[in-house]
């Protein structure tokens, strides 16, 4: 069996660059690195965002040793002040602000992202159970330090100037570059690490900005934070202004506020208070506006232990979570593959994230399938952990479910449920969710209350993704209350094709500016040949024809060719296809191809906003 992933964010005028692994065990040292001088008068700022796309990894944690940028004149600067550990699997539906680096002005043409895989922790799901995986290179050796080299499109280079920050977005593309073999113990992941990067985001996602509070401007409706990503406790990543609106929702030390009241509570908490802001970036102005802000002890792991994950089962006041992230108040985040129990009770305070300052809920609101952040006291329990939240609190996060429409009518959709927050439905035990045992949630007929949302287009057999909250425990039906319903045509699609470790010299039936068509009859075709659209996975070999891969009519795009340890980025599809055809001269062998965009089944077309071609 193989699995894969891809994707990335927003509105772009031009592709920046492409990146690919340039090392296996050791990594090649970059040019001498200089830090930007303190108080530099001839410097500018580069915002760097990091994201990932939907896929089958539950955790994918590696150490980032450095991010260096090379200017056209050969000068090299380091953009990261410390070495963060990043779990890319946690950045599927959002982009994390990695740094706001101050660097000398000029035109930057290359960069190197150095990844250290020696202590990597990777988890995949097998039959609903999280299982460990070992990362290996194509020759079967374990990965060590890998340099991911950045080569900018000559027409679209990174220009840093004073006044207006430059923006660089990095998407870790696991779709075309990773194959998972579940037949081994532990599972084996064969990797050719690669990234897609752009001067502007290509795919719309929520942006997250973390860091301790510097100051608050209540009258101006903003605050400043000292950027510090990935639960880091130290390091100067640069200051960023977070703007708010009267509709911005706050949770400060467990209490909810809205608008100016939230800023006043933040000001009262004082400088140094940890903050997390979720919002959007106006790319033209480089202005970040928060929709939700968590601060103080409402930030997981700050002064109180926390568990982040989905409730797989509930018995009385015991919640079962398996495959969760644990944040201790005095330690690093840890992904726990085994079962973890969360104890709640009458004194547990429960709130819905993004709901605003309303009457708090009680522990009965927490049911099976709900994504939560639970705060309390973590303790060892046998070989695992348990969290005592009986005097703590639980935050209910927006949860997404996906499946095929069984029935649809005014105010309700019934689904044949396939996934909940990316987890296979076999992982969940719905006992006790209903008002009686006969009314327990049935994944084959999962009842979603849609209220006034438009569902007329959701005909039986259609695949959909629904965002909302699970009905309180013991009160189903309905099983779920929707906030947003996204039908199949609007879901982000991922295409992945592989030709095994040996590759193929003839991957396409057609290749040109009008589109690409993969040859599914090629005898070298490997186990990867699918489309993933929300919860649905389509085997391309079972379709009447391979969809033509075409560019969008307008908007941001990012295309990459990786060959011989170097990648090249392209800002338009025609040049990408032309160069790819030139490289496939009968000697080069393609091992993988991945793309993200939209799929039109009636037209048999895949409109690709990003694509990566892997050649050896």
N, C-alpha and C positions, 0 to 999 in steps of 0.2 A: 504494500500500500504506500502511496505517496501523498504528501500534502504540500501546500505552498501558500504564498501570500504576496501582496503588493500594495500600492496606493499612495496618495498625498494631497494637500490643500490648494484655495482661492482665486484670485484674478490676476492674470499675468500678462505682461507684454512680451516677455522673452524668456526662453529657457536659459538657465545658467550653465549647468555642467552635468557631468556624469562621473560616477565613481565606481571603482571596483577593487577587490582584494588584490594586493600586489605581493603578498607574502604568505607563507604557510607557517613555518615553525619559528622563524626568527624575526623577519621584518627588516626592511632596509632603512637605515637612518636617514632622516631628511637633512636638508642643508642646515647650517648653523642657525639657531633661532635667537631672535632678540625680542624682548618685551617692549611694548610701547612705553616711552619715557613718561614719568610722572609729570603732570601739568603740560603735556605736549600741546603746543600751539598749532601744529600742523598735523593734526590727527582728526579722524572721524570715527563714527560708531557703526558697528555691524551687528544687527540683531540676527541671531541664529536660532531657528526653530527646528525641533526634532519630532518625528512622528513615525507611525507604522500603519499597516493596513490590516483588514480583517483576515484571519487565518486560523490555523489549527494549533498554534503554540499557546500553552497556558502561561509559560514563563520562558524568557529568553534573555538572561542576565549576563552581561559581559562588562569588563572594565574598559573605559575609554581613557587611554593614556595621554592623548594629545590631539589637538586640532590645529594644524599649522597652515598658514596661507602664504603663498609666494607671489610677490609683486613682479611686474613685467621686467623690472631692472634687476631681478634676482634676490632682492631682500626678502627674508622670511621672518614672520612673526608668529608667536604662539597666541591662540585665541582663548585658551582655557587656563584659568589660574590653578586649578586642582584637577585630580583624576577621578571623575565620577564613575560610579557603577550604574549602568542603565539596564532596566528590564524593558526591552522593546515591546514585549507582549502587552504592556500596560498602556500603550499609546496608540490604540486602534482607532478610537473615535475622537481623539484630540491631538493637538500639537503642543509640545512643551517648549517654553522659552528656555533655551539652553544657556545663552550668554548674550550680553550687550557689550561686546568687546570694543575697547578703544584701540585703534590701530593707526599707523601712519597713513596719510592720504595717498592715493594713487590707484592704478589699475591692477587688479589681482587676477592672475591667470591660472594658478594651480593651488591645490591644497592637499594635505594628507591627514586623514582621520586614522589614528593608530588605535587598534582594538586589541586587547589582551584576552585571549580565550582560555588561558591556562586554568583559570578558576571559574569558568563559565558554568551556569546552572540553567539547564534547558528541560522543560517539561512539556510533554504532549499528552493528548487524551486518547485512551484506548477503551472502548466499550463503556464510556462514562467515567472511567477511573484515571486520575492523573498518574502518569508514569514517567520516570526519568529518561533522559536521552543523552547520548554521547555525540559530540560534534567531531566530525572527521573531514579531512580534505578529500578531493577526488581520488587520491592514491591510497586512501585508507588510513593515513596517519592522523593523529590527533592534532587539532589546530593549536597554534601557539600565538605569537604576536603577529598580527596581520595589519599591513599598511594599506589603507583604502585611499587610492590616489584620485585626486580631483583634477580633471582637465576641463577647462572652460571652453565652451563654444567660442570660436574666434570672433563671432559677430556679437556676442552677448557676454561681456566680461564684467566682473564685479568692480564697480567704480566707487571708491570711498572718498568722500569730500566732507568738509565741515558743514554743520548746520542740519542736514537731513540724513538720518541713519539709512545705511544700506540694509537690505534684507536678504538673507540666505536661508532657504528652507531645505531640509535634508529628510528624505524618506527612505527608511531601511526596507529595501525590496527583497522579501524572502520568497516571492512567488517563483521567479525564474531561476533562483539561485540555491534553493534548498530542496532536498528530497528526504522524506522520512520513511524509514523501514521499521514497522512495528513487529516484525517477526523475530527480532533479536531482543535479548535482555541484557542491559537496558536497550531501549530503542536506539537506532542509529540514524543520525542526521548528517547527510553529506552536503557540505556547504561550499559555495563559491561566493563569499560575502560581497555585496554590492549595494550601492545607493543610487537613488535618483535625486537630483537636486535642481533647484531653480531660483531665479532672482525674485520671484514672487510665488505664493502658494498656487498650486494647480487644482487642488480638490478642497472644497469647503469643509472645514472642521472647526470645532471649538478650540480656543487657545487657552492654555493654562500658564499662569505666571506665579511663581512662588518666591518668597523671601521675607526677611524681617522688615518691619515697618521702620521707615526713616522719619516721615513727617506727614501731617494731614492738613489739607486746606479745605475746611468745611464750607466756607463761603464759595470757593471755586469748584467744589464738587469733585475733589480728587485727592489722592494720596500718593506718596512716593515709597517704593520698596527697593531694598537692596537685593537684587536678583540672586537667588540661590536655588538651583533646580535639584530634583531627585532626592529630596530629604537630606541634602547636605547640611552639615552643621557649621561649615566655615567656607571661606573663599570669597574673593571680590569679583563678581561676575558683571558688575555695573548696575547703576540705578535706573529704574524705569518708572515713569509716571502712569498711574492707573486712574483713568477717568471713570466717574460713576454718573448715574442718572437718578431721577426720583423713583424709577422702577427697579434699581439695583437692590438685590436682596442680600442681607448680611446675616451671618451667624457668628457672634463674638462670645467666646467662652460659654458656649451652649445656649445663648439667648438669641432670638431672631429679631431682626430689625429690617426696615426698608428705607432707602434713600438717605436723606440728611441725618436721620436718627442713627443709622448705621455708621456713618462717618463720625458722628459725635462719640459713639461707643468705641470706635476704633481709636479716636484721639485720646479718650480716657484710658484705654489700655496702655498707651504710651509707646515710645520708640523701642525697637527691638522685639515687639510682639510679632510672632510668626503669622504670615498671611498666605492665603492661596486665593487667586482670583481666576474666575472662568469667564471668558468673554470673546470679543472679536477684535481684529485689528483692521483699521481703515488703512489699506496699503498705500494709498496715495499720500496720506498725511503721516503715516507710521504712528497712528494714534490708537492706543489700546483702551477699550471701554469694557468695564466689567458688568456682567449680568448677575453673577453671584460671587460673594466674598466670604471665605471662612477665615477666622482669626483666633489667636490665643489657643486655648485648649480645644477649640473646634477643628484645629489642624491635627490630623491623626499622628499620634506619636509625640505630641508636644505636651509634656506634663502628665500624660495619661496613656496607658497602653491602648492599642486599637487593632481591630481585625477588619479587613476589607474583603468582601466576597459575596457569593450568592447563597441563600438558604436552600439547602437541598432537602431538608426534612425538618419536622418539628414534632416534639412529643412533650406535652405539658408546657413548661417554661424552658425547655432545652431546645436550642436551635442547633442543627447540624450543618457545618460548613466543611467542604472538602475542596482543596485547591484554592487556598486563600493567601492573601498577603498579610503578614503580621508586622506591626510597627511597635516596637517597645520604646518606652519613654527614654531609655538610656542606651539604645543600640541601633544597628542598621536594619532596614527593612529585610524581611525574609519571606520567601514563598514556601508555604507548607503544603506538601503533596497529600499528606494524610488527613484523617478526619479531625476536625477541631470543633469543640462544643462551646456555645455561647449561652450562658445562663442569664435569663431576664426575670423580671418580677414586677410586682405592683408599683415599685418605686423607680422603675426604669423609665426615663424620659424619652419619648419618641417624637421625632419631627420628620417632616418631608422636606428634602432639599428643594429649594426653589419655590416653596409654598408661601413663604413670608411669615410675619409675626401673627400667627393664629393660635387658637387653643391647642396645646400639645396633645398628641395622641397617647395611647397607652400601649403596653406590650402586645396586646391582642391584635394590633395593626400589622404585626410582622408575620408573614405567611411564606409558604414554600414558593420559591422562584424569585423572591424579592432580593434585589441587590442592596447590600447594607454596608454602613460603616458603624461598627460597634465599639464603644469606648468603655473601659473598665480596668480591671486588674487581671493581668495575664499570669497564669501559673502553669507549672509542669503537671501533666496528667498522664502517668505511665510513660509511654514513649512519645507522647504528643503534648498538646497544649489545650487549655480551656481558658475562656475569658469570662470572668465574673462581672456582668454588667447590671447586677441587681440594684446597685446604687449608682449606676452610670447612665449612659444614654445610647440610643441607636438612631442613626440618621438613615432614612429611606431614600435611596437614590433612584433616579429615573431608570427604569428597567426596560430592556427591549426583548420582545418575543418574536419568533418568526415561524411561519408554516403556510400550509395550503388552505385556502378558503373552502369550508364545507358548506356552510349556508351564510347568507347575508340578507339583512333586512334593516329597516329603520331602527337605529339605536343599538344594533348588535351584530357582531360577526362571530361565527363559530369557526375555529381553526383546527386543522389536523396539525398539532404542534410539532415542530422539528427541533428548535433550539431555544434556549433562554440565555441571553447574554453570552452567546457563543458556545455554551455547553450543550452537549447532546442531551436530548430529553430523557434518555435512559438513566441519567445521573440523579433524577429527582424522584422523591417519594411523596405523593400528594395525599397520603392518609391524613385525615383530620381537617382538611381544608374546607370541607363542606359543612352546611348546617346539620347534615346527617351523613352517615357513611355512604348512603346511596347518592348523595349530592357532592361527594368529593370531586375535585377537578379531574377531568378525564382528558389526557393529552390528545386522544383521538377526536374529542369534541370539546375543545377548550373555548369557553364562552367569554367573549370580550365585549364589554359595554363601550359603545362608541359615542354615546350622547348625540350631540348635534353635528359630529364630524361627517363629512360626505363619504358614503361608502357605496354609492350606486354603481360605481365602476368595478367593485369587488365581486366578480362573478365566481361561482363554484369552480374550483380547480386552480384559481389564480394564487400565486405566491405573494405574501405580504410580510412586511416588518412593522411591528406596532411598538410604540414607546408609551410607557405609562407606569402604573403601580399595581401590584398584586392586591386583590381584595383581602381584607383582614381575615386572619385565621379563624376557621369555623363558620364563616358567613357566606361562602360561595353557595350558589351562583349569584351574579356573574363571577368568573374566576379572575378577571383582570379589567381594570378601567383605563381606557386609552386616552392619551393626550394628543398623539399624532399617529396617523396611519399612512404608511408609504407603500404604494403598490409596486408590483414587479418592474414595471417600465421605468420607474424613477430610482430604483436601487442601484448602487454602485456595483458594477460587474468586474470580475477579475478573470482573465484568461491565462492559462498556464499550459505549456506544452514542453515536454522534455524528450531527449533522444538518448538517454543513458550516458554513461561516462565516456563512451567512444564517440558520441555525436553522429552527425550526418553531414554530408557535403551538399545535399539537395533537400533542404527543409521546406521549400515553397514551390507551389504550382505556378504562382504568379507573384511578381515583385516589381513594383513601380509606383509612381506618384499617385495613381488611382487607388492603390491598395495592395495588401498582401493576402495571399491565400495559402495556408499551411497544407502540405500534402499529408493527409491522414493515412494514405495507403503506403507510405514510406516504410519499408521493412525495418528500419532502424528506430521507429517510433517506440518510446519507452512507456512507462506506466502512467506518466502524467499527460493527460489530454482532456482537460475539463474547463468548463465555465463555472464560476461560483458567483451566484447572484443572491445576496442576502443569505437565507437559510438553504437555498437550493443549489445542488451541485449537478451539472449537466455533463454527461460523458459525450465528448465531441464525436467519438467514433460511432455513437448511436444516432447521430443526427443525419438527415437526408443529405446535407452538404456542409462543408466547413464554412463558417461565416467569413465574409470578406472583412479584413481589418482596415479601417479607413480613418482619416483624420476628421476632426470636428469642423464645422463650417466656420467657427470663430471661437475665440477665447484662448486661455492659456493651455500650453502643451509642453511636454518634456519627454524627449526620446534619447535613448542611450544605446551605444554599441560598445561592448566590452570584449577586448581581444588582447592576448599576450600580456595580461596584467595591467592593461591601461584601458581607460574608458574615454569615450568621446560623446559629448552632448550635442543635440541638434534642436534648433528652435522652430523647425518646420518639418513636416512629414516628407515632403518631396526630397529634400537633401538627405534625410535619414534613409529613405528607401534606396536612393541612388548610391549612397556610400555602402549600404548593406549589400546591394547587388554586386558592387565592385569587389568587396571583400570575399564574397562567396564565389571564388574563382575555380573551384574544383579541388582545392587543397585544404582550405579552411573548413573546419567542422563545427557546426552549431550544436551546442549541448542543451540549450534551453531558451525559451522565449516567453515573456510575460507581458501583460498589458492590463491597464485599468481604464474604465470608461462606462459606456452604456451599450446594452445589447438589444437589438431589434430583431426578434425572432421571425416576424413576418417578412422583413426585407433580407433576413439572413446577413445582417451587418453588425460588426462590433466597432463602435466609434471610440477610438483610443485617444485618451488625453495623455497617458504616459505609456511608455513601452521600453523594454530592455531586451536586447539580443545578446546572448552569451556565446562567444566563439572561442575555440581553442586553436 
